[in-house]
Amino acid sequence: MGDLNLDANIAHPDDLYDRLIVLHDGLDDRQSAIVNSKLILLLANHIGDEQVIRQAIGLARGALTDVKSPVPLDADLG
């Protein structure tokens, strides 16, 4: 069992970001959430280490309390 790697580990992060943006092109909020869920489950399966996945879940959820968004998280942006 390992620890979550928080060091920069993506060779071309801007390209990856662009692909993630394109992934959501033309999708409504529901479809976008479904695509995100599928991607998360595919990547979690690929990682396969439950301890690492639990660490990532904890960090992702904890980060929400640290972020001060200028737009409420439940705002209707459509």
PyMOL Python script that loads the backbone (N, CA, C, O; Angstrom):
from pymol import cmd

cmd.read_pdbstr("""\
ATOM      1  N   MET A   1       0.841  -1.178   0.000  1.00  0.00           N
ATOM      2  CA  MET A   1       0.000   0.000   0.000  1.00  0.00           C
ATOM      3  C   MET A   1       0.883   1.236   0.000  1.00  0.00           C
ATOM      4  O   MET A   1       1.918   1.275   0.665  1.00  0.00           O
ATOM      5  N   GLY A   2       0.464   2.243  -0.750  1.00  0.00           N
ATOM      6  CA  GLY A   2       1.275   3.435  -0.889  1.00  0.00           C
ATOM      7  C   GLY A   2       0.598   4.675  -0.345  1.00  0.00           C
ATOM      8  O   GLY A   2      -0.456   4.623   0.288  1.00  0.00           O
ATOM      9  N   ASP A   3       1.241   5.774  -0.613  1.00  0.00           N
ATOM     10  CA  ASP A   3       0.700   7.076  -0.254  1.00  0.00           C
ATOM     11  C   ASP A   3       0.372   7.838  -1.526  1.00  0.00           C
ATOM     12  O   ASP A   3       0.972   7.612  -2.576  1.00  0.00           O
ATOM     13  N   LEU A   4      -0.570   8.725  -1.416  1.00  0.00           N
ATOM     14  CA  LEU A   4      -0.973   9.554  -2.539  1.00  0.00           C
ATOM     15  C   LEU A   4       0.176  10.455  -2.954  1.00  0.00           C
ATOM     16  O   LEU A   4       0.758  11.144  -2.116  1.00  0.00           O
ATOM     17  N   ASN A   5       0.507  10.458  -4.225  1.00  0.00           N
ATOM     18  CA  ASN A   5       1.571  11.297  -4.761  1.00  0.00           C
ATOM     19  C   ASN A   5       1.006  12.683  -5.039  1.00  0.00           C
ATOM     20  O   ASN A   5       0.144  12.843  -5.903  1.00  0.00           O
ATOM     21  N   LEU A   6       1.490  13.684  -4.309  1.00  0.00           N
ATOM     22  CA  LEU A   6       1.025  15.053  -4.497  1.00  0.00           C
ATOM     23  C   LEU A   6       2.019  15.895  -5.294  1.00  0.00           C
ATOM     24  O   LEU A   6       1.794  17.085  -5.515  1.00  0.00           O
ATOM     25  N   ASP A   7       3.112  15.280  -5.721  1.00  0.00           N
ATOM     26  CA  ASP A   7       4.091  15.985  -6.548  1.00  0.00           C
ATOM     27  C   ASP A   7       3.582  16.050  -7.988  1.00  0.00           C
ATOM     28  O   ASP A   7       2.823  15.190  -8.434  1.00  0.00           O
ATOM     29  N   ALA A   8       4.019  17.095  -8.705  1.00  0.00           N
ATOM     30  CA  ALA A   8       3.657  17.203 -10.123  1.00  0.00           C
ATOM     31  C   ALA A   8       4.114  15.930 -10.835  1.00  0.00           C
ATOM     32  O   ALA A   8       5.289  15.568 -10.771  1.00  0.00           O
ATOM     33  N   ASN A   9       3.191  15.255 -11.510  1.00  0.00           N
ATOM     34  CA  ASN A   9       3.492  13.940 -12.066  1.00  0.00           C
ATOM     35  C   ASN A   9       2.904  13.757 -13.466  1.00  0.00           C
ATOM     36  O   ASN A   9       2.807  12.632 -13.956  1.00  0.00           O
ATOM     37  N   ILE A  10       2.514  14.851 -14.104  1.00  0.00           N
ATOM     38  CA  ILE A  10       1.913  14.787 -15.430  1.00  0.00           C
ATOM     39  C   ILE A  10       2.841  15.508 -16.397  1.00  0.00           C
ATOM     40  O   ILE A  10       3.168  16.679 -16.200  1.00  0.00           O
ATOM     41  N   ALA A  11       3.262  14.807 -17.436  1.00  0.00           N
ATOM     42  CA  ALA A  11       4.255  15.355 -18.369  1.00  0.00           C
ATOM     43  C   ALA A  11       3.754  16.610 -19.081  1.00  0.00           C
ATOM     44  O   ALA A  11       4.516  17.557 -19.276  1.00  0.00           O
ATOM     45  N   HIS A  12       2.492  16.622 -19.465  1.00  0.00           N
ATOM     46  CA  HIS A  12       1.937  17.750 -20.227  1.00  0.00           C
ATOM     47  C   HIS A  12       0.613  18.190 -19.587  1.00  0.00           C
ATOM     48  O   HIS A  12      -0.456  17.920 -20.135  1.00  0.00           O
ATOM     49  N   PRO A  13       0.678  18.860 -18.440  1.00  0.00           N
ATOM     50  CA  PRO A  13      -0.544  19.200 -17.709  1.00  0.00           C
ATOM     51  C   PRO A  13      -1.501  20.106 -18.484  1.00  0.00           C
ATOM     52  O   PRO A  13      -2.717  19.969 -18.346  1.00  0.00           O
ATOM     53  N   ASP A  14      -0.984  21.020 -19.288  1.00  0.00           N
ATOM     54  CA  ASP A  14      -1.870  21.898 -20.062  1.00  0.00           C
ATOM     55  C   ASP A  14      -2.663  21.110 -21.101  1.00  0.00           C
ATOM     56  O   ASP A  14      -3.843  21.382 -21.325  1.00  0.00           O
ATOM     57  N   ASP A  15      -2.020  20.141 -21.728  1.00  0.00           N
ATOM     58  CA  ASP A  15      -2.719  19.290 -22.694  1.00  0.00           C
ATOM     59  C   ASP A  15      -3.815  18.476 -22.008  1.00  0.00           C
ATOM     60  O   ASP A  15      -4.913  18.325 -22.542  1.00  0.00           O
ATOM     61  N   LEU A  16      -3.508  17.957 -20.830  1.00  0.00           N
ATOM     62  CA  LEU A  16      -4.500  17.196 -20.077  1.00  0.00           C
ATOM     63  C   LEU A  16      -5.678  18.090 -19.698  1.00  0.00           C
ATOM     64  O   LEU A  16      -6.834  17.687 -19.827  1.00  0.00           O
ATOM     65  N   TYR A  17      -5.385  19.295 -19.234  1.00  0.00           N
ATOM     66  CA  TYR A  17      -6.454  20.235 -18.877  1.00  0.00           C
ATOM     67  C   TYR A  17      -7.346  20.505 -20.088  1.00  0.00           C
ATOM     68  O   TYR A  17      -8.572  20.501 -19.973  1.00  0.00           O
ATOM     69  N   ASP A  18      -6.733  20.740 -21.243  1.00  0.00           N
ATOM     70  CA  ASP A  18      -7.507  20.980 -22.465  1.00  0.00           C
ATOM     71  C   ASP A  18      -8.407  19.791 -22.791  1.00  0.00           C
ATOM     72  O   ASP A  18      -9.561  19.975 -23.178  1.00  0.00           O
ATOM     73  N   ARG A  19      -7.890  18.577 -22.638  1.00  0.00           N
ATOM     74  CA  ARG A  19      -8.699  17.378 -22.911  1.00  0.00           C
ATOM     75  C   ARG A  19      -9.883  17.280 -21.945  1.00  0.00           C
ATOM     76  O   ARG A  19     -10.979  16.877 -22.333  1.00  0.00           O
ATOM     77  N   LEU A  20      -9.651  17.651 -20.691  1.00  0.00           N
ATOM     78  CA  LEU A  20     -10.742  17.617 -19.715  1.00  0.00           C
ATOM     79  C   LEU A  20     -11.814  18.651 -20.051  1.00  0.00           C
ATOM     80  O   LEU A  20     -13.004  18.387 -19.882  1.00  0.00           O
ATOM     81  N   ILE A  21     -11.403  19.815 -20.520  1.00  0.00           N
ATOM     82  CA  ILE A  21     -12.368  20.841 -20.919  1.00  0.00           C
ATOM     83  C   ILE A  21     -13.177  20.356 -22.128  1.00  0.00           C
ATOM     84  O   ILE A  21     -14.401  20.483 -22.146  1.00  0.00           O
ATOM     85  N   VAL A  22     -12.498  19.807 -23.128  1.00  0.00           N
ATOM     86  CA  VAL A  22     -13.168  19.303 -24.331  1.00  0.00           C
ATOM     87  C   VAL A  22     -14.123  18.161 -23.979  1.00  0.00           C
ATOM     88  O   VAL A  22     -15.173  18.015 -24.605  1.00  0.00           O
ATOM     89  N   LEU A  23     -13.769  17.365 -22.993  1.00  0.00           N
ATOM     90  CA  LEU A  23     -14.621  16.263 -22.551  1.00  0.00           C
ATOM     91  C   LEU A  23     -16.024  16.748 -22.197  1.00  0.00           C
ATOM     92  O   LEU A  23     -17.000  16.022 -22.383  1.00  0.00           O
ATOM     93  N   HIS A  24     -16.124  17.970 -21.689  1.00  0.00           N
ATOM     94  CA  HIS A  24     -17.402  18.509 -21.222  1.00  0.00           C
ATOM     95  C   HIS A  24     -18.110  19.386 -22.252  1.00  0.00           C
ATOM     96  O   HIS A  24     -19.222  19.849 -22.001  1.00  0.00           O
ATOM     97  N   ASP A  25     -17.488  19.621 -23.401  1.00  0.00           N
ATOM     98  CA  ASP A  25     -18.115  20.448 -24.442  1.00  0.00           C
ATOM     99  C   ASP A  25     -19.475  19.893 -24.839  1.00  0.00           C
ATOM    100  O   ASP A  25     -19.609  18.709 -25.147  1.00  0.00           O
ATOM    101  N   GLY A  26     -20.473  20.754 -24.826  1.00  0.00           N
ATOM    102  CA  GLY A  26     -21.806  20.374 -25.275  1.00  0.00           C
ATOM    103  C   GLY A  26     -22.627  19.580 -24.278  1.00  0.00           C
ATOM    104  O   GLY A  26     -23.750  19.182 -24.586  1.00  0.00           O
ATOM    105  N   LEU A  27     -22.090  19.342 -23.088  1.00  0.00           N
ATOM    106  CA  LEU A  27     -22.824  18.571 -22.083  1.00  0.00           C
ATOM    107  C   LEU A  27     -23.564  19.502 -21.134  1.00  0.00           C
ATOM    108  O   LEU A  27     -23.076  20.583 -20.806  1.00  0.00           O
ATOM    109  N   ASP A  28     -24.743  19.077 -20.694  1.00  0.00           N
ATOM    110  CA  ASP A  28     -25.419  19.836 -19.651  1.00  0.00           C
ATOM    111  C   ASP A  28     -24.824  19.428 -18.300  1.00  0.00           C
ATOM    112  O   ASP A  28     -23.964  18.549 -18.243  1.00  0.00           O
ATOM    113  N   ASP A  29     -25.276  20.058 -17.218  1.00  0.00           N
ATOM    114  CA  ASP A  29     -24.697  19.793 -15.895  1.00  0.00           C
ATOM    115  C   ASP A  29     -24.812  18.323 -15.500  1.00  0.00           C
ATOM    116  O   ASP A  29     -23.873  17.753 -14.945  1.00  0.00           O
ATOM    117  N   ARG A  30     -25.957  17.711 -15.783  1.00  0.00           N
ATOM    118  CA  ARG A  30     -26.164  16.306 -15.420  1.00  0.00           C
ATOM    119  C   ARG A  30     -25.211  15.402 -16.194  1.00  0.00           C
ATOM    120  O   ARG A  30     -24.572  14.525 -15.612  1.00  0.00           O
ATOM    121  N   GLN A  31     -25.117  15.612 -17.492  1.00  0.00           N
ATOM    122  CA  GLN A  31     -24.221  14.802 -18.321  1.00  0.00           C
ATOM    123  C   GLN A  31     -22.768  14.993 -17.894  1.00  0.00           C
ATOM    124  O   GLN A  31     -21.989  14.039 -17.870  1.00  0.00           O
ATOM    125  N   SER A  32     -22.413  16.219 -17.561  1.00  0.00           N
ATOM    126  CA  SER A  32     -21.054  16.516 -17.121  1.00  0.00           C
ATOM    127  C   SER A  32     -20.735  15.782 -15.818  1.00  0.00           C
ATOM    128  O   SER A  32     -19.639  15.247 -15.650  1.00  0.00           O
ATOM    129  N   ALA A  33     -21.701  15.763 -14.900  1.00  0.00           N
ATOM    130  CA  ALA A  33     -21.506  15.047 -13.637  1.00  0.00           C
ATOM    131  C   ALA A  33     -21.355  13.547 -13.882  1.00  0.00           C
ATOM    132  O   ALA A  33     -20.543  12.893 -13.227  1.00  0.00           O
ATOM    133  N   ILE A  34     -22.124  12.998 -14.815  1.00  0.00           N
ATOM    134  CA  ILE A  34     -22.023  11.573 -15.140  1.00  0.00           C
ATOM    135  C   ILE A  34     -20.654  11.255 -15.726  1.00  0.00           C
ATOM    136  O   ILE A  34     -20.026  10.267 -15.345  1.00  0.00           O
ATOM    137  N   VAL A  35     -20.187  12.095 -16.657  1.00  0.00           N
ATOM    138  CA  VAL A  35     -18.864  11.880 -17.257  1.00  0.00           C
ATOM    139  C   VAL A  35     -17.780  11.956 -16.185  1.00  0.00           C
ATOM    140  O   VAL A  35     -16.857  11.141 -16.174  1.00  0.00           O
ATOM    141  N   ASN A  36     -17.890  12.937 -15.281  1.00  0.00           N
ATOM    142  CA  ASN A  36     -16.913  13.042 -14.189  1.00  0.00           C
ATOM    143  C   ASN A  36     -16.922  11.783 -13.326  1.00  0.00           C
ATOM    144  O   ASN A  36     -15.865  11.267 -12.963  1.00  0.00           O
ATOM    145  N   SER A  37     -18.115  11.292 -13.001  1.00  0.00           N
ATOM    146  CA  SER A  37     -18.220  10.084 -12.177  1.00  0.00           C
ATOM    147  C   SER A  37     -17.586   8.882 -12.857  1.00  0.00           C
ATOM    148  O   SER A  37     -16.869   8.108 -12.223  1.00  0.00           O
ATOM    149  N   LYS A  38     -17.852   8.728 -14.147  1.00  0.00           N
ATOM    150  CA  LYS A  38     -17.261   7.611 -14.891  1.00  0.00           C
ATOM    151  C   LYS A  38     -15.742   7.713 -14.912  1.00  0.00           C
ATOM    152  O   LYS A  38     -15.043   6.719 -14.712  1.00  0.00           O
ATOM    153  N   LEU A  39     -15.236   8.917 -15.154  1.00  0.00           N
ATOM    154  CA  LEU A  39     -13.786   9.120 -15.195  1.00  0.00           C
ATOM    155  C   LEU A  39     -13.156   8.816 -13.836  1.00  0.00           C
ATOM    156  O   LEU A  39     -12.106   8.177 -13.766  1.00  0.00           O
ATOM    157  N   ILE A  40     -13.791   9.267 -12.769  1.00  0.00           N
ATOM    158  CA  ILE A  40     -13.281   9.005 -11.418  1.00  0.00           C
ATOM    159  C   ILE A  40     -13.223   7.505 -11.150  1.00  0.00           C
ATOM    160  O   ILE A  40     -12.225   7.005 -10.632  1.00  0.00           O
ATOM    161  N   LEU A  41     -14.287   6.785 -11.499  1.00  0.00           N
ATOM    162  CA  LEU A  41     -14.314   5.342 -11.253  1.00  0.00           C
ATOM    163  C   LEU A  41     -13.289   4.598 -12.101  1.00  0.00           C
ATOM    164  O   LEU A  41     -12.659   3.653 -11.626  1.00  0.00           O
ATOM    165  N   LEU A  42     -13.118   5.016 -13.352  1.00  0.00           N
ATOM    166  CA  LEU A  42     -12.095   4.395 -14.202  1.00  0.00           C
ATOM    167  C   LEU A  42     -10.696   4.613 -13.633  1.00  0.00           C
ATOM    168  O   LEU A  42      -9.891   3.683 -13.585  1.00  0.00           O
ATOM    169  N   LEU A  43     -10.410   5.831 -13.204  1.00  0.00           N
ATOM    170  CA  LEU A  43      -9.085   6.126 -12.652  1.00  0.00           C
ATOM    171  C   LEU A  43      -8.876   5.440 -11.306  1.00  0.00           C
ATOM    172  O   LEU A  43      -7.777   4.962 -11.022  1.00  0.00           O
ATOM    173  N   ALA A  44      -9.925   5.384 -10.467  1.00  0.00           N
ATOM    174  CA  ALA A  44      -9.808   4.690  -9.184  1.00  0.00           C
ATOM    175  C   ALA A  44      -9.519   3.209  -9.406  1.00  0.00           C
ATOM    176  O   ALA A  44      -8.696   2.620  -8.704  1.00  0.00           O
ATOM    177  N   ASN A  45     -10.191   2.614 -10.377  1.00  0.00           N
ATOM    178  CA  ASN A  45      -9.930   1.213 -10.698  1.00  0.00           C
ATOM    179  C   ASN A  45      -8.495   1.024 -11.182  1.00  0.00           C
ATOM    180  O   ASN A  45      -7.839   0.047 -10.821  1.00  0.00           O
ATOM    181  N   HIS A  46      -8.016   1.946 -11.987  1.00  0.00           N
ATOM    182  CA  HIS A  46      -6.647   1.858 -12.495  1.00  0.00           C
ATOM    183  C   HIS A  46      -5.639   1.975 -11.351  1.00  0.00           C
ATOM    184  O   HIS A  46      -4.647   1.247 -11.318  1.00  0.00           O
ATOM    185  N   ILE A  47      -5.891   2.885 -10.421  1.00  0.00           N
ATOM    186  CA  ILE A  47      -4.993   3.051  -9.270  1.00  0.00           C
ATOM    187  C   ILE A  47      -4.996   1.777  -8.436  1.00  0.00           C
ATOM    188  O   ILE A  47      -3.941   1.235  -8.107  1.00  0.00           O
ATOM    189  N   GLY A  48      -6.197   1.306  -8.098  1.00  0.00           N
ATOM    190  CA  GLY A  48      -6.339   0.026  -7.435  1.00  0.00           C
ATOM    191  C   GLY A  48      -5.936  -0.039  -5.972  1.00  0.00           C
ATOM    192  O   GLY A  48      -6.224  -1.034  -5.307  1.00  0.00           O
ATOM    193  N   ASP A  49      -5.291   0.971  -5.459  1.00  0.00           N
ATOM    194  CA  ASP A  49      -4.823   0.983  -4.074  1.00  0.00           C
ATOM    195  C   ASP A  49      -5.834   1.754  -3.234  1.00  0.00           C
ATOM    196  O   ASP A  49      -5.916   2.980  -3.311  1.00  0.00           O
ATOM    197  N   GLU A  50      -6.609   1.017  -2.426  1.00  0.00           N
ATOM    198  CA  GLU A  50      -7.693   1.638  -1.670  1.00  0.00           C
ATOM    199  C   GLU A  50      -7.193   2.713  -0.711  1.00  0.00           C
ATOM    200  O   GLU A  50      -7.875   3.718  -0.508  1.00  0.00           O
ATOM    201  N   GLN A  51      -6.024   2.524  -0.124  1.00  0.00           N
ATOM    202  CA  GLN A  51      -5.474   3.527   0.790  1.00  0.00           C
ATOM    203  C   GLN A  51      -5.217   4.841   0.050  1.00  0.00           C
ATOM    204  O   GLN A  51      -5.542   5.913   0.559  1.00  0.00           O
ATOM    205  N   VAL A  52      -4.645   4.761  -1.128  1.00  0.00           N
ATOM    206  CA  VAL A  52      -4.376   5.955  -1.933  1.00  0.00           C
ATOM    207  C   VAL A  52      -5.688   6.634  -2.323  1.00  0.00           C
ATOM    208  O   VAL A  52      -5.798   7.859  -2.268  1.00  0.00           O
ATOM    209  N   ILE A  53      -6.668   5.847  -2.711  1.00  0.00           N
ATOM    210  CA  ILE A  53      -7.961   6.405  -3.108  1.00  0.00           C
ATOM    211  C   ILE A  53      -8.636   7.082  -1.919  1.00  0.00           C
ATOM    212  O   ILE A  53      -9.225   8.152  -2.070  1.00  0.00           O
ATOM    213  N   ARG A  54      -8.557   6.472  -0.746  1.00  0.00           N
ATOM    214  CA  ARG A  54      -9.132   7.089   0.459  1.00  0.00           C
ATOM    215  C   ARG A  54      -8.437   8.409   0.789  1.00  0.00           C
ATOM    216  O   ARG A  54      -9.095   9.368   1.191  1.00  0.00           O
ATOM    217  N   GLN A  55      -7.122   8.466   0.625  1.00  0.00           N
ATOM    218  CA  GLN A  55      -6.398   9.718   0.855  1.00  0.00           C
ATOM    219  C   GLN A  55      -6.870  10.796  -0.118  1.00  0.00           C
ATOM    220  O   GLN A  55      -7.082  11.943   0.275  1.00  0.00           O
ATOM    221  N   ALA A  56      -7.034  10.426  -1.380  1.00  0.00           N
ATOM    222  CA  ALA A  56      -7.492  11.380  -2.391  1.00  0.00           C
ATOM    223  C   ALA A  56      -8.906  11.875  -2.077  1.00  0.00           C
ATOM    224  O   ALA A  56      -9.196  13.064  -2.218  1.00  0.00           O
ATOM    225  N   ILE A  57      -9.775  10.973  -1.656  1.00  0.00           N
ATOM    226  CA  ILE A  57     -11.143  11.351  -1.296  1.00  0.00           C
ATOM    227  C   ILE A  57     -11.125  12.343  -0.135  1.00  0.00           C
ATOM    228  O   ILE A  57     -11.830  13.351  -0.160  1.00  0.00           O
ATOM    229  N   GLY A  58     -10.325  12.053   0.869  1.00  0.00           N
ATOM    230  CA  GLY A  58     -10.232  12.946   2.020  1.00  0.00           C
ATOM    231  C   GLY A  58      -9.727  14.327   1.645  1.00  0.00           C
ATOM    232  O   GLY A  58     -10.252  15.336   2.116  1.00  0.00           O
ATOM    233  N   LEU A  59      -8.715  14.375   0.803  1.00  0.00           N
ATOM    234  CA  LEU A  59      -8.174  15.668   0.377  1.00  0.00           C
ATOM    235  C   LEU A  59      -9.168  16.430  -0.495  1.00  0.00           C
ATOM    236  O   LEU A  59      -9.318  17.643  -0.351  1.00  0.00           O
ATOM    237  N   ALA A  60      -9.841  15.729  -1.389  1.00  0.00           N
ATOM    238  CA  ALA A  60     -10.800  16.390  -2.278  1.00  0.00           C
ATOM    239  C   ALA A  60     -11.972  16.963  -1.487  1.00  0.00           C
ATOM    240  O   ALA A  60     -12.391  18.095  -1.731  1.00  0.00           O
ATOM    241  N   ARG A  61     -12.489  16.211  -0.564  1.00  0.00           N
ATOM    242  CA  ARG A  61     -13.629  16.680   0.234  1.00  0.00           C
ATOM    243  C   ARG A  61     -13.204  17.782   1.191  1.00  0.00           C
ATOM    244  O   ARG A  61     -13.922  18.765   1.373  1.00  0.00           O
ATOM    245  N   GLY A  62     -12.044  17.619   1.797  1.00  0.00           N
ATOM    246  CA  GLY A  62     -11.544  18.631   2.724  1.00  0.00           C
ATOM    247  C   GLY A  62     -11.267  19.950   2.040  1.00  0.00           C
ATOM    248  O   GLY A  62     -11.402  21.010   2.650  1.00  0.00           O
ATOM    249  N   ALA A  63     -10.880  19.893   0.781  1.00  0.00           N
ATOM    250  CA  ALA A  63     -10.548  21.113   0.049  1.00  0.00           C
ATOM    251  C   ALA A  63     -11.763  22.014  -0.119  1.00  0.00           C
ATOM    252  O   ALA A  63     -11.606  23.227  -0.257  1.00  0.00           O
ATOM    253  N   LEU A  64     -12.960  21.460  -0.111  1.00  0.00           N
ATOM    254  CA  LEU A  64     -14.157  22.276  -0.283  1.00  0.00           C
ATOM    255  C   LEU A  64     -14.342  23.264   0.851  1.00  0.00           C
ATOM    256  O   LEU A  64     -14.858  24.361   0.636  1.00  0.00           O
ATOM    257  N   THR A  65     -13.933  22.896   2.051  1.00  0.00           N
ATOM    258  CA  THR A  65     -14.100  23.803   3.180  1.00  0.00           C
ATOM    259  C   THR A  65     -13.047  24.896   3.179  1.00  0.00           C
ATOM    260  O   THR A  65     -13.217  25.912   3.853  1.00  0.00           O
ATOM    261  N   ASP A  66     -11.960  24.710   2.436  1.00  0.00           N
ATOM    262  CA  ASP A  66     -10.887  25.696   2.385  1.00  0.00           C
ATOM    263  C   ASP A  66     -11.080  26.722   1.276  1.00  0.00           C
ATOM    264  O   ASP A  66     -10.414  27.758   1.271  1.00  0.00           O
ATOM    265  N   VAL A  67     -11.976  26.450   0.344  1.00  0.00           N
ATOM    266  CA  VAL A  67     -12.140  27.309  -0.830  1.00  0.00           C
ATOM    267  C   VAL A  67     -13.240  28.322  -0.580  1.00  0.00           C
ATOM    268  O   VAL A  67     -14.343  27.976  -0.159  1.00  0.00           O
ATOM    269  N   LYS A  68     -12.922  29.572  -0.845  1.00  0.00           N
ATOM    270  CA  LYS A  68     -13.929  30.619  -0.765  1.00  0.00           C
ATOM    271  C   LYS A  68     -14.288  30.997  -2.199  1.00  0.00           C
ATOM    272  O   LYS A  68     -13.559  31.736  -2.862  1.00  0.00           O
ATOM    273  N   SER A  69     -15.413  30.483  -2.661  1.00  0.00           N
ATOM    274  CA  SER A  69     -15.841  30.709  -4.033  1.00  0.00           C
ATOM    275  C   SER A  69     -16.635  32.002  -4.124  1.00  0.00           C
ATOM    276  O   SER A  69     -17.483  32.267  -3.272  1.00  0.00           O
ATOM    277  N   PRO A  70     -16.369  32.818  -5.156  1.00  0.00           N
ATOM    278  CA  PRO A  70     -17.168  34.029  -5.335  1.00  0.00           C
ATOM    279  C   PRO A  70     -18.597  33.706  -5.769  1.00  0.00           C
ATOM    280  O   PRO A  70     -19.488  34.552  -5.686  1.00  0.00           O
ATOM    281  N   VAL A  71     -18.803  32.479  -6.230  1.00  0.00           N
ATOM    282  CA  VAL A  71     -20.124  32.027  -6.649  1.00  0.00           C
ATOM    283  C   VAL A  71     -20.519  30.871  -5.742  1.00  0.00           C
ATOM    284  O   VAL A  71     -19.748  29.922  -5.597  1.00  0.00           O
ATOM    285  N   PRO A  72     -21.712  30.922  -5.121  1.00  0.00           N
ATOM    286  CA  PRO A  72     -22.136  29.802  -4.275  1.00  0.00           C
ATOM    287  C   PRO A  72     -22.101  28.493  -5.049  1.00  0.00           C
ATOM    288  O   PRO A  72     -22.405  28.460  -6.242  1.00  0.00           O
ATOM    289  N   LEU A  73     -21.726  27.407  -4.360  1.00  0.00           N
ATOM    290  CA  LEU A  73     -21.602  26.111  -5.015  1.00  0.00           C
ATOM    291  C   LEU A  73     -22.914  25.625  -5.613  1.00  0.00           C
ATOM    292  O   LEU A  73     -22.910  24.809  -6.535  1.00  0.00           O
ATOM    293  N   ASP A  74     -24.047  26.123  -5.094  1.00  0.00           N
ATOM    294  CA  ASP A  74     -25.341  25.686  -5.614  1.00  0.00           C
ATOM    295  C   ASP A  74     -25.959  26.710  -6.565  1.00  0.00           C
ATOM    296  O   ASP A  74     -27.147  26.622  -6.875  1.00  0.00           O
ATOM    297  N   ALA A  75     -25.174  27.675  -7.030  1.00  0.00           N
ATOM    298  CA  ALA A  75     -25.688  28.722  -7.913  1.00  0.00           C
ATOM    299  C   ALA A  75     -26.099  28.150  -9.262  1.00  0.00           C
ATOM    300  O   ALA A  75     -25.467  27.226  -9.774  1.00  0.00           O
ATOM    301  N   ASP A  76     -27.163  28.705  -9.836  1.00  0.00           N
ATOM    302  CA  ASP A  76     -27.604  28.316 -11.176  1.00  0.00           C
ATOM    303  C   ASP A  76     -26.831  29.151 -12.187  1.00  0.00           C
ATOM    304  O   ASP A  76     -27.081  30.347 -12.335  1.00  0.00           O
ATOM    305  N   LEU A  77     -25.888  28.514 -12.886  1.00  0.00           N
ATOM    306  CA  LEU A  77     -25.039  29.233 -13.836  1.00  0.00           C
ATOM    307  C   LEU A  77     -25.560  29.137 -15.260  1.00  0.00           C
ATOM    308  O   LEU A  77     -24.972  29.713 -16.175  1.00  0.00           O
ATOM    309  N   GLY A  78     -26.653  28.419 -15.457  1.00  0.00           N
ATOM    310  CA  GLY A  78     -27.174  28.209 -16.805  1.00  0.00           C
ATOM    311  C   GLY A  78     -28.053  29.302 -17.216  1.00  0.00           C
ATOM    312  O   GLY A  78     -28.580  29.285 -18.329  1.00  0.00           O
TER     313      GLY A  78
END
""", "prot")
cmd.dss("prot")
cmd.show_as("cartoon", "prot")
cmd.util.cbc("prot")
cmd.orient("prot")
